[in-house]
Amino acid sequence: MSHFRVAVIGGGISGICAAIYLTKAGIDSFAAFEKYSDVGGTWRDNRYPGVECDVPSHLYSYSFELKPDWSREYPPGAEIHQYLRDTVVKYGVGDHLIMDTAIDRGDFADGCWTLQSADGRSWTADVVISAMGGLHTPNIPDFPGLSGFAGDSFHTARWPDDVDL
């Protein structure tokens, strides 16, 4: 089991930002846990045709890493995802990322957090930052008859790469 001063849960836009600010504050004993093999959160998961940001691009970047050369006023999701990947590399926080690791339990006792992953591994931390975001788990409505629907069915956050509409 490893101990960190700070544990960040999530590798999306908020988790990346937390990792960068921890580094800027001189805190090197931290880890950012991401349940998938790539950073990006919403922008990694949502790959459907036409996905783009709903705020103007000049507002959609970190204040410390402005991006003046967005391709469009409302940037496409893939471009935002690449911006996040590039920011991880530029600020050197990749070594703090623990990928493919879903934290599914956190217990606080005696002034310390114990975090456990879905596969049974454990870590401890003095502080935990939740950066899981609000869109990481698709909400699939329970429509009557959905289970018997014979056609293709998928959520925008689980868009298949090979779908032909």
N, C-alpha and C positions, 0 to 999 in steps of 0.2 A: 504494500500500500504506500502511495506517495502522498506527501503533505505539501499543500500550496498555501501561500498567504491569501490568495484570492482565486476563486473558481468562477468562471463565466459559463453559463449554460446557454448555448446558442451561438451559431456562426453566421448569422445573417447580418444585416446592416448595423443593428445595435450591438451585437456581440463583437463585431470587428472594431467598431468605434471604442467600446470598452477596452479591448485589448490594446489598441493604440494609445489611449489615454493612460492606461496602467504603465505602459512602457515609458511614455513621456514623463510620468510621475516618478520614474526610477524604480518601479516595482517590477522585479524580474521573476519573482516566485509566484507565477500564476499559470493557469491553464484555461483554455476555452474549449469546451466540449461541444462537438457538433455530431448530430446523429447520422448524418450522411457523409459521403466521401468528398464533398465539395462545399465550399462556402457559398453564401448568397441568399439563403432563406427563400423568401417569396420569389425572388428573381431567379433562383435556381429551379424552383419547383414549377412555376407557371411558365410554360413554353408554348402555349397554344398560339395559333396564327393570329397576329395582330396585337398581341399583348404589349402594352406600353404603359408608361407612367401617366397618372392623371393630374400631375402638377407640372408646371413649366420646368424645363430642364435646368434653367439657371438657379432654381431653388432646390434641385434634387442632387445635392452632393454635400460632402462633409465641408464644414466651414474652413477646415485646415487643409482641404484637398479639393479646391474648386476645379471644375472641369468646364473650361470655356468653349470646348469644341464638340459639344454634343451634336449628333447628326441631325436632330430635329428638335422642335420646341418641346414636344412630348416624347422623350426618348423611348425606343423599343426596349423590351425586357432584356433581351440578350446583351444589349449595349450596357445596361445598368449592371447586369451580372458580371460582365467583363471589367467594368469600372471597380466593382468590389474586389474581384480577384487581383486586379492590378494594385489596388490600395494595400491589400495584405502583403504583397511582395515589396512594394515601395517602402512600407514602414517596418518590414522585417518581423512581423508577428506570426508568421507561418509556423515557426518552431514551437510556439505556444499552443498550437491547435492540436487537439486530440480528436481525430476524425473517426467516423463510423462508430461513435460511442453515444448511445442514448442514455442519459441520466434519468432513471425512473424512480429514484428515491433519494430523499435528503432528510437526515435526522440531525437535530441540534441537541447536543448534550455537553455539559461541562465546558462551555465556551468554544466549542468546535463543531463544525459541520462534518458529517460523514455522508459522502455521496456514493451511490451504488448504481452501476450501469445495468442495463437489461441482461447482459451476459454474466453478471455476478462479480465483476471487478469493483474495487472500492478505492476511494481517495478521501483525504480529509482536507479541510480548508478552514481558515479563520473567518473568511467572508465569502458569501455567495452572491453573485450578480445574476439575476434572472434576465436573460435577453432572448427568451424563446419566441417572442413575437406573437401576433394574434392569428396568423394565417398558416401556421405550419401543419395543422391537422385539418384535412378536408372535412367539411360538414356535408354529408350526403343525406338528403331528405328521404324519408321513408314513404314514398308515394305508393298508394295502393296499386298492386300489379307490377311493381318494379322488379321484383325477384323473378317474375315469369317473362320479362321482356326478352325477346330473342335476339335483338340487335346489339350493336356495340354500345356500351355505356361506360363513361369514365368522367372523372372530375377534371376541371381545368388544371388543378395542381398535380395531376397524375396523367398528363397528356401523353399518349403513346407516340413514340417517334415514327412509327410506321403507319399511322392512320391516314387513309386516303378518303377525304370528304368529297 
